[in-house]
Amino acid sequence: MLHTTDTSERGLEQLITAYLTDKAGYIEGDPSDFDPTYAIDPAQLFLFLKETQPENVDILKRIYDDAYRKEFIRHLHKRLRSKGLLSLLRNGIRDRDAKIQLYYPRPSFDESFNEEAWSKYQANRFSVTRQVRFDEDDQSKSVDLVIFVNGVPVATMELKNQLTKQNVQDAKRQYRGRNTRATLFRFQRCLVHFAVDDNLVYMTTKLEGKDTRFLPFNKGTPDGGGGNPPNEDGLKTAYLWKDVLSEGSLNDILLKYAQVFTETDKEGNKETKLIFPRYHQRDAVQQLLAHTEQHGAGHRYLVQHSTGSGKSFTITWLAHQLIELTNATGDDVIFDTVVVVTDRVHLDKQIRNYLKQVDQKPGVVKGITEGSKELQDALEAGKKIITSTVQKFPHIVESIGGLPQSNFAILIDEAHSSQGGSLTASMNKVLGDVLDDEEGFDDVEDALAALAESRKMPLNASYFAFTATPKEKTLQLFGEPHEDDETPQPFHTYPMKQAVEEGFIMDVLQNYTTAQSFYKLRQESEEDPLVDKRQAHQKLRYYVETHKEAIRNKSRVMIDHFRNEIVRRGKIGGRARAMVVTKSRELAIRYFWAFRKYLGELNASMQPIVAFSESKTIDGESYTESKLNGFPSSKIEEKFREKPYRFLIVADKFQTGYDEPLLHTMYVDKPLGGVRAVQTLSRLNRTHAEKNDTFVLDFQNDIDKIKDAFDTYYTETLLEEPVDPNRLANLQEDLDNDFLVYTKDNVRVLTDLFLKGADRDELDPILDQCVEHFETELERDEQQIFKKKARAFVRSYSFLSQIISFNVTYWERLYYFLKFLVPKLPSLDRDEPDLNVEANVDMDSYRLEKQAAEEIQLDEAEASLKPRGTDAAPSTKEPERDYLSQVIEEFNERFGTKWTEDDKIRRYLFEELPTDITDDEEFLQKVRLSDRQNARVTVNERVVEEFQDLIMSHTDLYKKFTDDPEFKTFVQAMIFEQVYEDGG
């Protein structure tokens, strides 16, 4: 008789059970032994107790006679309800005179020769039971697998198999429909619940019906995305039962990772959470510990974990396990003290709170809240774990260097400052003494890098640097040499792409709009002095940007947009906030005044807050943020969440490290590039239950520059075609004419019925007829194209209609029609993501009136940062001088007020083309390291390449460039002047 492969759900269940029992030391439990009332397997529990604690079993018999099993289980059930699973597994339970251990931990290395300890650990009964009936009221309900430790459930699994046309989403739906009153599924009675199929794993520690939130528990794909890589030795998800649920791993999770925390959110609400480590968190800690155990102290590690990675918990777990870590032979503890350094006071408090909750022994965690003497005393006293802010980092380094007999682990949370200003200034002051460096540093990451580079960096310490956006120097100093070419790379990564795909952060490039401002200046003075052209252009631009008319107009655009498109549409349940990013303290203050004035004219209830460091004098008067806001600087974050404050206007503050889920919209009036662009825009990426999208309006930067910045840290890119009104027209024509899924009459009739409030039974027959055409008339590839284009139309129209006024009523009808039709179409891919992420829409040019734009997403390729050059010669060239009148004329050529075709050409020649070339750092480096003749050849070739792209968009300009040698020479000379002469 032929025996075929069991591809059913039961086949997967049997596969997992067989591995755990045959190769992982588990016992297979009997489902009939499970007691659903108390969620205990008494058979396994009492076998464990009789083998390890017979004296306690005798005490229970004396107390309860023949009812000792039932009475003890009832007592255990009550204590589990009041204390929770983790507490009892770690601390045991007392029943009158009996002090009973429910679990014996795995001995650490230096205890391995303790025969009794190992014997106790090996007596623990890890068991797996299939088809456990958990509901005492409905014996037909069962959960596929339950993992027990000594009869106490620690994990459940619902299994699905894609070969039988079900997947992990079905498992999640099954969990959401479970009876949460059943003891097995009550909070803290079981550690974790896994939804599993052959491709993906999700987990939750708290079942809350339809509101249950599942977190991805996947390894990530080779391209940096969510999901799991192929597994040559079995199923993609086999790591769950072969690794995570192995005895040693489960022991560590129970004792060192899983934790009940009480957190207070930003609104003051307290919540108890059971934290189970996500895959990348546990993997990072394990790898760091293994390398440190093997190689000892004195190494540097860079952990590049995206925002949303749960970095604070990763640091907490690593700190506690580093302080207990012994060397490879188990002879000595590697570190005497672990120091956790954070860049902000409230993060210091948060991590200190986590650390204390993990290890509740008094005195283990010492927070440095006073001066450097407190720090010195704590280090000399050998305190186990010390937390401090980055301001004290130089003192930490100095103190550690003076204690060569001890070893230290320094964990640095984020290698940059979130507040800038005074913090950076204080670091520069200290580093000026340490490094004799007169240049200063842009932010704290640079300062820390300089310290690491200096000879004062103690060798009796290991450094663990955590950041989402490492700079070139951070990689060079903390990165690990690649095995192939020795280029530095992070020791461990959790990419931004994976975090976005797994739903832990928002995609901030989702709705990205650029705007340009154009001005004309006139010369007031009769004199016409010679000036430095480069400086004059910069000063004229600054004059324009800070002019009250420019600020007034842009302020009105921001406020009108926020009121009409963000508040009116009820973003984040009507609680959305906006940040205005400016390039200077003066600009922030002037925007603050303009916002207050215009909001007053509108009688609006909203108010702005301004944030900048130190003080700024304008027109002879000194201003501070507290003076302007009317409350202390320390209250800014708190106030911003309260009415009536909706706008946070910032200058070099709150642009890194600031996590506010209510922040939905950002208005950018500051040049951004590289890591600064990613850090600033990522302020929008925190998730919120009612947050479905974000919005950026950028007055200063072009799309390509932002895209390039994110490509570096995204790992991969997902660039779609530009979206403009013409694309909507093209999509509409394709959908109407190429597929015959619906007719225009279908669209008209359905939308008429919908707008008149007709019942569902009048709408669905029309949609069902269209679905039938879709299923029967289209091939699969045509179905995929139709769905893709239908979704693209809905997304594009939904966004562009906020920016551009359309007079095409049929588009409005088609928008509603497709919104109803698409969800009814059959799924073509059963492995769809749990989170519906909208497509990103980006704008081409926005002016202060509405125009079309591009759509941003990112490239699917690994990105790298270029090492900072150190051999470029400084410029000794005299500045080019010209008459002020000529400079103003040239300036007006670049920033004219007319919107004519000629103006577009001038804008391309004098602004877009030079910017595209001068923003290419690699190209500039190549030019500036060449002699003049070769540099000119290189620039001329690049200009020709740039003009090749104009064949379709600016045909006349391209023809003039190719046909008119004089014009071609003029353009090439102009660009060469800016690239080589001005910059060289």
Secondary structure, DSSP 8 states (H G I E B T S, - for coil): -------SHHHHHHHHHHHHHHHS--EE--GGG-BTTTTB-HHHHHHHHHHH-HHHHHHHHHHHGGGHHHHHHHHHHHHHHHH-HHHHHHH-EEETTEEE-S------GGGTT-HHHHHHHHT--EEEEEEE---TT-TT--EEEEEEETTEEEEEEEE--GGGT--HHHHHHHHHTS-TTSGGGSTTTSSEEEEE-SS-EEEES---GGG---EE-----TTS-SS----TTS-TTTHIIIIITSHHHHHHIIIII-EEEEEE-TTS-EEEEEE---HHHHHHHHHHHHHHHHH-SS-EEEEEE-TTS-HHHHHHHHHHHHTT-B-TTSSSBS-SEEEEEESSHHHHHHHHHHHHHH--STTSEEE--S-HHHHHHHHHTT-SEEEEEGGGHHHHHHHHHT-TTS-EEEEEE-SS-SS-THHHHHHHHHHHHHH--SS--SSHHHHHHHHHHSTTS-SSEEEEEEESS--HHHHHHH-EE-TTT--EE-SEEE-HHHHHHTTSB--TTSEEEE----------SS---EEEHHHHHHHHHHHHHH-HHHHHHHHHHHHHHIIIIIITTTGGGGT-EEEEEESSHHHHHHHHHHHHHHHHHTT-S-EEEEEESSEEEETTEEEEHHHHHSS-GGGHHHHHTSTTEEEEEEESSSSSS---TTEEEEEEES---HHHHHHHHGGG-B--TT----EEEESS--HHHHHHHHHHHHSS--------HHHHHHHHHHHHHSS-SS-HHHHHHHHHHHHTT--HHHHHHHHHHHHHHHHHHS-HHHHHHHHHHHHHHHHHHHHHHHHS----HHHHHHHHHHHHHHHHS--S-S---SS-----EE-S--TTS----------SS-------------------EEEHHHHHHHHHHHS-S--SHHHHHHHIIIIIHHHHHHT-HHHHHHHHTS-HHHHHHHHHHHHHHHHHTTTTTSHHHHHHHHH-HHHHHHHHHHHHIIIIITT-
